[in-house]
Amino acid sequence: KNMSLDASKVNFNEETPLVKSGGVYIVDVAGASSLNIISNEPNKWVPLVRIYDKNLNQIDLKRENEIKTNYTINLANDAKYALISDNSDITNIKNEIIIKLIK
């Protein structure tokens, strides 16, 4: 049986702001070949992105050690969810982040 998360649904090829969540952002990435994340000032985002399949098995992990303002991840065919957080301190994300799914 497939598990499911209450994940943000976004349209392909459209920049979508995700309001500050206080912790993590969960996005449905099914059908996308890549995920682009934009984090503008005053954010000091240090990427930590986990990719899960439909059964919530982690299939990829991207972890950085420096601040990024624009970050793109190529997604596996079986990617279903992206969990976006901060690798050092979640309070680094002061405002929204903007995501774009590329088909």
Residue pairs with C-beta under 8 A, 6 or more apart in sequence:
2 54
2 55
3 54
3 55
3 56
5 26
5 56
5 81
6 26
7 26
7 27
7 28
7 81
8 16
8 18
8 25
8 26
8 27
8 28
9 28
10 16
10 27
10 28
10 99
10 100
10 101
11 101
12 31
12 32
12 101
12 102
12 103
13 100
13 101
13 102
13 103
14 100
15 38
15 98
15 99
15 100
16 98
16 99
16 100
17 96
17 97
17 98
18 25
18 27
18 96
18 97
18 98
18 99
19 96
20 93
20 94
20 95
20 96
22 90
23 85
23 90
24 83
24 84
24 85
24 90
25 82
25 83
25 84
25 85
25 97
25 99
26 81
26 82
26 83
26 84
27 35
27 81
27 82
27 84
27 99
27 101
28 80
28 81
29 35
29 51
29 75
29 79
29 80
29 81
29 82
29 101
30 54
30 79
30 80
31 101
31 103
32 75
32 79
32 101
32 102
32 103
33 74
33 75
33 102
33 103
34 72
34 73
34 74
34 75
34 101
34 102
35 49
35 72
35 73
35 75
35 82
35 99
35 100
35 101
35 102
36 70
36 71
36 72
36 99
36 100
36 101
36 102
37 47
37 49
37 70
37 71
37 72
37 73
37 84
37 97
37 98
37 99
38 69
38 70
38 71
38 97
38 98
38 99
38 100
39 45
39 68
39 69
39 70
39 71
39 93
39 97
39 98
40 69
40 95
40 98
42 94
42 95
43 69
43 92
43 93
43 94
43 95
43 97
44 67
44 92
44 94
45 67
45 68
45 69
45 86
45 92
45 93
45 97
46 64
46 65
46 66
46 67
46 68
46 86
46 87
46 88
46 89
46 92
47 62
47 63
47 64
47 68
47 71
47 84
47 86
47 87
48 62
48 63
48 64
48 84
48 85
48 86
48 87
49 61
49 62
49 63
49 71
49 73
49 82
49 83
49 84
49 85
50 58
50 60
50 61
50 62
50 82
50 83
50 85
51 58
51 59
51 60
51 61
51 62
51 73
51 75
51 76
51 79
51 81
51 82
51 83
52 58
52 59
52 79
52 80
52 81
52 82
52 83
53 59
53 78
53 79
53 80
54 78
54 80
56 81
59 76
59 78
59 79
60 73
60 75
60 76
60 79
62 71
62 73
63 87
64 71
64 87
65 87
67 92
73 82
75 82
84 97
84 99
86 92
86 93
